Amino acid sequence: MSWISVKDKYPEEGEGVWYYFEHTGVSRGEYYGREGCYEGYVDGDGNDMSMGCKLPDCGYIKGCKGIPYFGGERGFLGGDVTHWIKDTGQEEAPERPEII
């Protein structure tokens, strides 16, 4: 089994995976799915913090279907994961993906 780029495919929501982000390395957890684009989100100071769907070139998916979240015991990442691989119950973490 080899690493899958999120540019090619995302796991099924709730699927157990190992996921990779260059600043945190390989982590074990699951794919939580996508959350909305935060339209209408206003922070505590009243600033409009909306994002995603307002952007004409939304980088997540054409038509902006939300930010993909992965998470586990070490916390969660939204939009940062670059690669994932299915968790088959292996004890040791897989080697990090080879990024070309």
Protein Blocks (a to p, Z undefined) as FASTA:
>chain_A
ZZddfkloccdehiacddddfklopaddddebjcdehioiacfkopafbehjlpmklckb
ghiabjaddddfkoccehkambdcddehiabdcdddddZZ
